Amino acid sequence: MRFLSQRSVRSAVLVLAAWTSAASTAEAQRPDVQRLFQSGSYQKAVEAARDADPASTYLAVQSLIKLEQLDTAVGELARLSDSDQPAWRLIGDSGEAVLANDGGRAVELARRAIKADNDNPFAHYQLGVAASKTSDWGAAVTGFTKAVALKPDFAYAHYYAGLAYQRQRQLRATADHFDAFLRLAPDAPERSAVAAILRTIK
């Protein structure tokens, strides 16, 4: 009985540690950056993320990519690559590899980021981005859906999961993720296109 009790306590501690790690990433992130990014206010998102935490910087990079300001995006990724946190360094390096059209290296670095911090939703999201670059839709689905599991309010993880599932012709999963995307990001620029896809598959 004592053994079971100690094991239960140890399990509870491990669960709490994992939750705390995931929560710390979300808490450090500036919420207005994600809100602005998901509403299509990309320049404002970049400005709100200035001199911010790694998660907010990463969202600023995604905004800069949407704005096609790729040189500036590379500069922000270099900041991540200089992070004192191994996972964020690898995420930054993976992002630079994506922009350099080196999909294979980008996937490898993203997987290493996940090994460094499996509870970082952006490491999994980066794997999805990198895998999409190589048209590995199975790996893309894995990355984006894990990002969703760790950060359910991240609308673009749902959006890209939906696109990856669509490539695999898994239409039920596509619809589920697109519905979540529209719910979480009602002002996103992709809203009309997503709604049109939903009308054809439901």
QUIURDA-V604508 format. One record per backbone hydrogen bond with DSSP energy under -1.0 kcal/mol. CO is the residue of the C=O (numbers start at 1). NH is the residue of the N-H. If there is no record, write none. Layout:
BEGIN
CO&NH / CO&NH
END
This chain:
BEGIN
1&5 / 2&6 / 3&7 / 4&8 / 5&9 / 6&10 / 7&11 / 8&12 / 9&13 / 10&14 / 11&15 / 12&16 / 13&17 / 14&18 / 15&19 / 16&20 / 17&21 / 18&22 / 19&23 / 20&24 / 21&25 / 22&26 / 23&27 / 24&28 / 25&29 / 30&33 / 30&34 / 31&35 / 32&36 / 33&37 / 34&38 / 36&41 / 37&40 / 40&42 / 41&45 / 42&46 / 43&47 / 44&48 / 45&49 / 47&50 / 49&52 / 53&57 / 54&58 / 55&59 / 56&60 / 57&61 / 58&62 / 59&63 / 60&64 / 61&65 / 62&66 / 63&67 / 64&69 / 65&68 / 68&70 / 69&73 / 70&74 / 71&75 / 72&76 / 73&77 / 74&78 / 75&79 / 76&80 / 77&81 / 80&83 / 85&89 / 86&90 / 87&91 / 88&92 / 89&93 / 90&94 / 91&95 / 92&96 / 93&97 / 94&98 / 95&99 / 96&100 / 97&102 / 98&101 / 102&106 / 103&107 / 104&108 / 105&109 / 106&110 / 107&111 / 108&112 / 109&113 / 110&114 / 111&115 / 112&116 / 113&117 / 117&120 / 120&124 / 121&125 / 122&126 / 123&127 / 124&128 / 125&129 / 126&130 / 127&131 / 128&132 / 129&133 / 131&136 / 132&135 / 135&137 / 136&140 / 137&141 / 138&142 / 139&143 / 140&144 / 141&145 / 142&146 / 143&147 / 144&148 / 145&149 / 146&150 / 147&151 / 151&154 / 153&155 / 154&158 / 155&159 / 156&160 / 157&161 / 158&162 / 159&163 / 160&164 / 161&165 / 162&166 / 163&167 / 164&168 / 165&170 / 166&169 / 169&171 / 170&174 / 171&175 / 172&176 / 173&177 / 174&178 / 175&179 / 176&180 / 177&181 / 178&182 / 179&183 / 180&184 / 181&185 / 185&188 / 188&191 / 190&194 / 191&195 / 192&196 / 193&197 / 194&198 / 195&199 / 197&201 / 198&202
END
